[in-house]
C-alpha cells in the first residue's frame, strides 16, 4: 500500500480561475495510494498495521469522496452563499485529510505506539465528519468506500464497546467493599487479574487516546503499593480508579453524540465518595 500526497494540489486553480477538482487518493478495491509513503511492512507492538490501515484508508476515502463532490458542486452553483458554505465544508474535509496524512507519514518514518496514537487521534477528530459523510451516501457508494468488511461507523462503535466493557470492570471494582476498605480486603491477585484484563482491552484497541493511556498508567504502575500500604494510599488508588472510569464515561458520552443513530445512550458520571477504613 502506497500513499501519495502533495498539499499544493489541494487548492490549485485552473487558468480560468475555476476550482480544479482532484481526487486526493486512488483506490481500486485493493490498492490504496496517496503519494509517497510505503507502510505495508510496519508493525506496531502487538497490533499489526492492517487494522490501522483499514481505518486510515476508509477515513481518507470518505473525506476524499466528499471534498471531490463538493468541488464539483461549487463549480456548478451560482448562489454565492451556498458556494461559500460548500467551500467551507470542502476545505474542512481537506484539512482533516491533511492532518491524517501527515500523521501517517510520521508513522511510516517512526513506527512506534506514540506515533500510532497521533494517527488515531487525528482520525477521531475527523470521525464526526466521516460518519456524517458515510450516512449521507447511498448504500452502493458506502460499500464502495469501505476497506474491510465494516463501515466506518461500525469501526468507531467498536471504540464505544471498549469504553463500555472497561467501565463495567471498573464499576465492579468500585462496588466491591473488599476493594474500598482496609479490613477484610479483596485478595491482591484478584485486583491484579482485573487490571490485566483491562491491559488486554487497551492493547487490542487501535483508537485509544494518549490521555486515556496516561491516566491509566497513574493507577496501573503503582497499583500494588497503593493497594497494600495504608488507608491513605488505598484512597489514592480507589479515587484514581473512579477518575479513570469517569474519563472513559465522558469519552463514551462524547462518542454517543457523534453517532446518535447507534443508540448508545449516556453513561452517568460516578461522584460517589469513599471512606477507606
BAVEXLUM-512227 format. One record per residue (C-alpha): x, y negated, z. Coordinates in nm, 2 decimals. Layout:
! residues N
       u       v       w
       X       Y       Z
...
! end
This chain:
! residues 277
       u       v       w
    0.00    0.00    0.00
    0.15   -0.34   -0.10
    0.04   -0.69   -0.02
    0.10   -0.99   -0.25
    0.04   -1.34   -0.13
    0.11   -1.70   -0.23
   -0.06   -1.97   -0.03
   -0.02   -2.22   -0.32
   -0.27   -2.01   -0.52
   -0.54   -2.08   -0.26
   -0.62   -2.44   -0.37
   -0.48   -2.46   -0.72
   -0.69   -2.66   -0.96
   -0.71   -2.63   -1.34
   -0.62   -2.92   -1.58
   -0.99   -3.00   -1.59
   -0.98   -3.07   -1.22
   -1.21   -2.77   -1.15
   -1.15   -2.52   -0.89
   -0.96   -2.22   -1.01
   -1.14   -1.92   -0.87
   -0.90   -1.63   -0.80
   -0.90   -1.31   -0.60
   -0.66   -1.30   -0.31
   -0.64   -0.93   -0.31
   -0.65   -0.64   -0.56
   -0.83   -0.32   -0.47
   -0.93   -0.03   -0.69
   -1.07    0.20   -0.43
   -0.73    0.35   -0.34
   -0.46    0.09   -0.39
   -0.48   -0.24   -0.20
   -0.24   -0.53   -0.29
   -0.18   -0.87   -0.15
    0.17   -0.99   -0.26
    0.50   -0.86   -0.14
    0.45   -0.66    0.19
    0.51   -0.29    0.18
    0.39   -0.14    0.51
    0.28    0.21    0.44
    0.56    0.37    0.63
    0.50    0.17    0.95
    0.42    0.35    1.28
    0.33    0.16    1.59
    0.37    0.35    1.91
    0.14    0.65    1.93
   -0.10    0.49    1.68
   -0.04    0.55    1.31
   -0.07    0.25    1.09
   -0.36    0.38    0.88
   -0.64    0.27    1.12
   -0.48   -0.08    1.13
   -0.45   -0.09    0.75
   -0.81    0.01    0.70
   -0.93   -0.26    0.93
   -0.70   -0.53    0.79
   -0.78   -0.45    0.43
   -1.15   -0.43    0.50
   -1.14   -0.77    0.67
   -0.95   -0.93    0.38
   -1.17   -0.77    0.12
   -1.48   -0.93    0.29
   -1.32   -1.27    0.32
   -1.19   -1.25   -0.04
   -1.53   -1.15   -0.17
   -1.68   -1.45    0.00
   -1.43   -1.71   -0.10
   -1.43   -1.60   -0.46
   -1.81   -1.61   -0.49
   -1.83   -1.94   -0.31
   -1.57   -2.08   -0.55
   -1.79   -1.97   -0.85
   -2.09   -2.13   -0.69
   -1.91   -2.46   -0.62
   -1.82   -2.48   -0.99
   -2.19   -2.44   -1.09
   -2.36   -2.65   -0.83
   -2.43   -3.02   -0.89
   -2.57   -3.11   -0.54
   -2.28   -3.28   -0.37
   -2.39   -3.20   -0.01
   -2.43   -2.83   -0.10
   -2.10   -2.83   -0.28
   -1.92   -2.97    0.03
   -2.08   -2.70    0.26
   -1.97   -2.43    0.02
   -1.62   -2.58    0.01
   -1.60   -2.58    0.39
   -1.70   -2.21    0.40
   -1.46   -2.12    0.13
   -1.17   -2.29    0.30
   -1.26   -2.13    0.63
   -1.26   -1.79    0.47
   -0.92   -1.85    0.30
   -0.77   -1.98    0.63
   -0.88   -1.67    0.81
   -0.73   -1.46    0.54
   -0.41   -1.66    0.55
   -0.37   -1.61    0.93
   -0.42   -1.23    0.89
   -0.17   -1.20    0.60
    0.10   -1.40    0.79
    0.05   -1.18    1.10
    0.06   -0.87    0.88
    0.38   -0.99    0.72
    0.53   -1.03    1.07
    0.42   -0.67    1.15
    0.59   -0.54    0.84
    0.92   -0.70    0.94
    0.89   -0.61    1.31
    0.65   -0.31    1.37
    0.60   -0.32    1.74
    0.29   -0.33    1.96
    0.31   -0.70    2.04
    0.31   -0.80    1.67
    0.03   -0.55    1.61
   -0.17   -0.73    1.88
   -0.12   -1.05    1.68
   -0.26   -0.89    1.37
   -0.57   -0.75    1.55
   -0.63   -1.08    1.74
   -0.64   -1.26    1.40
   -0.89   -1.01    1.28
   -1.11   -1.06    1.59
   -1.11   -1.43    1.53
   -1.23   -1.36    1.18
   -1.48   -1.09    1.29
   -1.79   -1.30    1.33
   -1.75   -1.44    0.98
   -1.66   -1.10    0.83
   -1.97   -0.94    0.99
   -2.18   -1.23    0.85
   -2.04   -1.17    0.50
   -2.09   -0.80    0.53
   -2.45   -0.84    0.64
   -2.53   -1.08    0.35
   -2.41   -0.84    0.08
   -2.63   -0.57   -0.08
   -2.57   -0.21    0.01
   -2.38   -0.12   -0.31
   -2.14   -0.42   -0.27
   -2.09   -0.35    0.10
   -1.99    0.01    0.03
   -1.75   -0.11   -0.24
   -1.58   -0.33    0.01
   -1.53   -0.05    0.26
   -1.19    0.11    0.34
   -1.25    0.44    0.51
   -1.59    0.57    0.60
   -1.73    0.30    0.83
   -1.85   -0.06    0.78
   -1.66   -0.34    0.94
   -1.94   -0.39    1.19
   -1.91   -0.03    1.29
   -1.54   -0.07    1.34
   -1.60   -0.37    1.57
   -1.87   -0.18    1.75
   -1.60    0.07    1.84
   -1.45   -0.21    2.05
   -1.78   -0.26    2.23
   -1.78    0.12    2.31
   -1.43    0.08    2.46
   -1.54   -0.20    2.68
   -1.84   -0.01    2.80
   -1.65    0.31    2.88
   -1.38    0.13    3.07
   -1.62   -0.09    3.26
   -1.81    0.22    3.37
   -1.49    0.38    3.50
   -1.40    0.06    3.69
   -1.76    0.03    3.83
   -1.72    0.39    3.96
   -1.40    0.29    4.14
   -1.56   -0.02    4.29
   -1.88    0.17    4.40
   -1.67    0.43    4.58
   -1.64    0.35    4.95
   -1.32    0.55    4.96
   -1.15    0.31    4.72
   -1.26   -0.01    4.90
   -1.18    0.09    5.26
   -0.87    0.19    5.45
   -1.02    0.46    5.67
   -1.12    0.79    5.51
   -0.97    0.67    5.18
   -1.00    0.83    4.83
   -0.71    1.06    4.76
   -0.44    0.86    4.57
   -0.42    1.12    4.29
   -0.79    1.05    4.21
   -0.73    0.68    4.17
   -0.43    0.76    3.95
   -0.63    1.00    3.74
   -0.89    0.72    3.66
   -0.61    0.48    3.57
   -0.46    0.74    3.34
   -0.80    0.78    3.17
   -0.80    0.40    3.12
   -0.45    0.41    2.98
   -0.56    0.66    2.71
   -0.86    0.44    2.62
   -0.63    0.14    2.57
   -0.37    0.34    2.37
   -0.64    0.47    2.13
   -0.80    0.13    2.05
   -0.63   -0.10    1.80
   -0.83   -0.41    1.89
   -0.71   -0.46    2.24
   -0.61   -0.83    2.30
   -0.29   -0.92    2.48
   -0.48   -1.10    2.76
   -0.65   -0.77    2.84
   -0.33   -0.57    2.85
   -0.16   -0.83    3.06
   -0.45   -0.84    3.31
   -0.45   -0.46    3.33
   -0.07   -0.45    3.39
   -0.12   -0.67    3.70
   -0.30   -0.38    3.87
   -0.17   -0.08    3.68
    0.20   -0.13    3.76
    0.20   -0.17    4.14
   -0.13    0.02    4.20
    0.02    0.28    4.44
    0.19    0.02    4.66
   -0.12   -0.19    4.67
   -0.34    0.10    4.74
   -0.14    0.26    5.02
    0.03   -0.02    5.21
   -0.23   -0.21    5.42
   -0.57   -0.38    5.40
   -0.42   -0.70    5.26
   -0.26   -0.52    4.96
   -0.56   -0.29    4.91
   -0.77   -0.60    4.89
   -0.54   -0.73    4.61
   -0.60   -0.40    4.42
   -0.97   -0.40    4.47
   -1.02   -0.76    4.36
   -0.78   -0.70    4.07
   -0.99   -0.42    3.95
   -1.30   -0.63    3.99
   -1.14   -0.92    3.80
   -1.03   -0.69    3.52
   -1.37   -0.54    3.50
   -1.53   -0.88    3.47
   -1.28   -0.98    3.19
   -1.39   -0.68    2.99
   -1.76   -0.77    3.06
   -1.71   -1.12    2.93
   -1.54   -0.98    2.61
   -1.82   -0.74    2.57
   -2.08   -1.01    2.60
   -1.90   -1.23    2.35
   -1.88   -0.95    2.10
   -2.25   -0.87    2.16
   -2.34   -1.23    2.05
   -2.14   -1.18    1.72
   -2.32   -0.86    1.63
   -2.68   -0.92    1.76
   -2.84   -0.65    1.54
   -2.62   -0.38    1.72
   -2.85   -0.43    2.03
   -2.56   -0.42    2.27
   -2.72   -0.64    2.53
   -2.52   -0.81    2.80
   -2.32   -0.67    3.10
   -2.36   -0.85    3.43
   -2.05   -1.01    3.60
   -1.97   -0.84    3.93
   -1.94   -1.10    4.20
   -1.95   -0.86    4.50
   -1.73   -0.94    4.80
   -1.55   -0.65    4.96
   -1.44   -0.61    5.33
   -1.13   -0.40    5.33
   -1.12   -0.24    5.68
! end
